[in-house]
Amino acid sequence: MIQMKMSEGGRVVIPIEIRQALELKEGDAVLWELHEGQARITTRAQRIRQAQALVRRHVPPGQSLADELIAERRAEADNGNSGNNRPD
């Protein structure tokens, strides 16, 4: 556990150990989340990796969701159904 002091205006310096572990560079954006009374810090890249891992658990290897979506959209276009069902 690393202890930090909050300075004027609520500013906190992220310790070097945490910056290195998260591979943070000056100017990088960080994401804060309040969860069960604890503040969590992460990066956009880490959250993307977590989302990708979640999707991978539900999509068989070799299956491309992007390719499936493109194929569905092309089939809709070929059938004249652009998904716009609003009356004119």
C-alpha positions as a Markdown table, in Angstrom:
| # | Residue | x | y | z |
|---|---|---|---|---|
| 1 | Met | 0.0 | 0.0 | 0.0 |
| 2 | Ile | 1.3 | 3.4 | -1.0 |
| 3 | Gln | 0.3 | 6.5 | 1.0 |
| 4 | Met | 0.0 | 9.9 | -0.6 |
| 5 | Lys | -1.1 | 13.3 | 0.7 |
| 6 | Met | -3.7 | 15.4 | -1.1 |
| 7 | Ser | -2.6 | 18.9 | -1.8 |
| 8 | Glu | -4.6 | 22.1 | -2.4 |
| 9 | Gly | -7.5 | 21.7 | -4.8 |
| 10 | Gly | -7.7 | 17.9 | -4.2 |
| 11 | Arg | -4.5 | 17.2 | -6.2 |
| 12 | Val | -2.7 | 13.9 | -5.7 |
| 13 | Val | 0.5 | 12.9 | -7.4 |
| 14 | Ile | 0.4 | 9.3 | -8.7 |
| 15 | Pro | 3.5 | 7.6 | -7.3 |
| 16 | Ile | 6.1 | 6.4 | -9.6 |
| 17 | Glu | 5.5 | 2.7 | -8.8 |
| 18 | Ile | 1.9 | 3.0 | -9.9 |
| 19 | Arg | 2.8 | 5.1 | -13.0 |
| 20 | Gln | 5.3 | 2.5 | -14.1 |
| 21 | Ala | 2.9 | -0.5 | -13.4 |
| 22 | Leu | 0.2 | 1.3 | -15.5 |
| 23 | Glu | 2.8 | 2.4 | -18.1 |
| 24 | Leu | 1.6 | 6.0 | -17.7 |
| 25 | Lys | 3.4 | 8.8 | -19.4 |
| 26 | Glu | 3.0 | 12.6 | -18.8 |
| 27 | Gly | -0.2 | 13.7 | -20.5 |
| 28 | Asp | -1.9 | 10.3 | -20.5 |
| 29 | Ala | -5.5 | 10.2 | -19.5 |
| 30 | Val | -6.4 | 8.1 | -16.4 |
| 31 | Leu | -9.8 | 6.8 | -15.5 |
| 32 | Trp | -11.1 | 6.9 | -12.0 |
| 33 | Glu | -13.9 | 4.7 | -10.7 |
| 34 | Leu | -15.6 | 4.8 | -7.3 |
| 35 | His | -16.4 | 1.2 | -6.3 |
| 36 | Glu | -17.6 | 0.1 | -2.9 |
| 37 | Gly | -16.0 | 3.1 | -1.2 |
| 38 | Gln | -12.7 | 2.7 | -2.9 |
| 39 | Ala | -11.2 | 4.8 | -5.7 |
| 40 | Arg | -9.7 | 2.8 | -8.6 |
| 41 | Ile | -7.4 | 4.2 | -11.2 |
| 42 | Thr | -6.9 | 2.6 | -14.6 |
| 43 | Thr | -6.1 | 3.5 | -18.1 |
| 44 | Arg | -8.2 | 3.5 | -21.3 |
| 45 | Ala | -6.0 | 0.8 | -22.7 |
| 46 | Gln | -6.5 | -1.4 | -19.7 |
| 47 | Arg | -10.2 | -1.0 | -19.9 |
| 48 | Ile | -10.2 | -1.9 | -23.6 |
| 49 | Arg | -8.1 | -5.0 | -22.8 |
| 50 | Gln | -10.7 | -6.0 | -20.1 |
| 51 | Ala | -13.6 | -5.5 | -22.6 |
| 52 | Gln | -11.8 | -7.5 | -25.2 |
| 53 | Ala | -11.1 | -10.4 | -22.8 |
| 54 | Leu | -14.8 | -10.4 | -21.8 |
| 55 | Val | -15.9 | -10.6 | -25.4 |
| 56 | Arg | -13.3 | -13.4 | -26.1 |
| 57 | Arg | -14.9 | -15.6 | -23.4 |
| 58 | His | -18.2 | -15.5 | -25.4 |
| 59 | Val | -16.9 | -15.7 | -29.0 |
| 60 | Pro | -15.4 | -18.9 | -30.4 |
| 61 | Pro | -11.8 | -18.6 | -31.7 |
| 62 | Gly | -11.7 | -17.7 | -35.4 |
| 63 | Gln | -15.1 | -16.1 | -35.4 |
| 64 | Ser | -15.1 | -12.4 | -36.3 |
| 65 | Leu | -18.0 | -10.3 | -35.0 |
| 66 | Ala | -16.9 | -7.5 | -37.3 |
| 67 | Asp | -17.1 | -9.8 | -40.4 |
| 68 | Glu | -20.5 | -11.0 | -39.2 |
| 69 | Leu | -21.8 | -7.5 | -38.8 |
| 70 | Ile | -20.5 | -6.4 | -42.2 |
| 71 | Ala | -22.2 | -9.5 | -43.8 |
| 72 | Glu | -25.5 | -8.7 | -42.1 |
| 73 | Arg | -25.4 | -5.1 | -43.3 |
| 74 | Arg | -24.6 | -6.1 | -46.8 |
| 75 | Ala | -27.5 | -8.6 | -46.8 |
| 76 | Glu | -29.8 | -5.9 | -45.5 |
| 77 | Ala | -28.7 | -3.6 | -48.3 |
| 78 | Asp | -29.1 | -6.3 | -50.9 |
| 79 | Asn | -32.7 | -6.9 | -49.7 |
| 80 | Gly | -33.4 | -3.1 | -49.8 |
| 81 | Asn | -33.8 | -3.0 | -46.0 |
| 82 | Ser | -31.5 | -0.3 | -44.8 |
| 83 | Gly | -32.9 | -0.6 | -41.3 |
| 84 | Asn | -34.8 | 2.7 | -41.7 |
| 85 | Asn | -38.4 | 1.7 | -41.0 |
| 86 | Arg | -39.6 | 5.3 | -40.3 |
| 87 | Pro | -42.6 | 6.4 | -42.3 |
| 88 | Asp | -42.0 | 9.3 | -44.6 |
